[in-house]
């Protein structure tokens, strides 16, 4: 068994890399300005004045280098906190928010800037381990592996390997993030990572979470995939049946031929209903006995020849892919509004970005008549011009 970070030594430069990774799209945030101000405040200067000064310097890319000395101070301070085992973090603030994509109320954790930076440091250092452990078809919160990657993979299996995709099992983990057993997770991390500094950092961050993992945390995204990767590899490598051939020899047959995890939304395929039932039984036992998780009601085995697959915002079948009804209604409203507005007024930047965001669903669905009827390509081209013009002017202002 390979253990990661065995000979690794955390440095101040590694902490700096984590800080810059965090700041990439957050330079102008108010909370970031106040965090920077704590380390660059001058004698007799008010914290609000220091924050305004930091925000002004961070506003333009050309002046951000004036904050580099401050970032070096922050990196040294955070590095020493890790080395001396004295990390102190503000309690996470929790808020209930509506997830518009699923119409569910979720408890989102809002952590301090300092904790968010520690998240990035931990992920940056452990990235190799995470990528090695997380399965190839675990496709949520992973770069270049989003909804389209998952949808395309399922379409490919249904079209090129239909024999082994005759039946599928689909399930969701019940309240996955809050249900993750932190003691079990720490045990898995201790087994895979041999570095006391990094384990101390991750365990300290874990201990700040109320229950399980924290929705909204950068580190939690990777830990969530990492935790379920053990079930992924168990199904792929240890869930099988033994068959005897005509000549009396025995062969191993995997109970599932394909599987895909979109975070806690899981689907498995097999050529045989009997084999799939065995695979599902193995999977559910492992999830319950080893990871202490439970499956939501409604999970079951279906026939791909008679039932489409509802996953990742799409309805996928061997012959076509369309949007989920709820998403279709949203795309229809936005594109219809765009068709009407196009000849009357210029799109706002906010509306243009919404058009481009929803266009992804339409572009990756087999809805040609829908696209032509609403003149979606014309609306998207108009929205793209507005966004390009805005971004071009915005870049010039930053450079100035």
ABEGO torsion letter per residue (X at the ends): XBBBGAABBBBAAAAAAAAAAAAAAAAABAAAAAAAAAAABBBGBBAAAAAAAAAAAAABAAAAAAAAAAAAAAAAAAAAAAAAGABBBBBBBBBBBBBAAAGBBBBBBBBBAAAAAAAAAAAAAAAAAAAAABBAABABGBBGBBAAAAAAAAAAAAAAAAAAAABBBBBBBBGAAAABBAAAAAAAAAAABBBAAAAAAAAAAAAABABEBBBGBAAAAAAAAAAAAAAAAAAAAABBBBBBBAAGBBBBBBABABBBBBEABBBBBBABAAAAAAAAAAAAAAAAAAAGBBBBBGBBBBBAAABBBBBGGBBBBAABBBBBAAAAAAAAAAAAAAAAAAAABBBBAAAAAAAAAAAAAAAABBBAAAAAAAGAAAAAAAAAAAAAAAAAAAAAAAAX
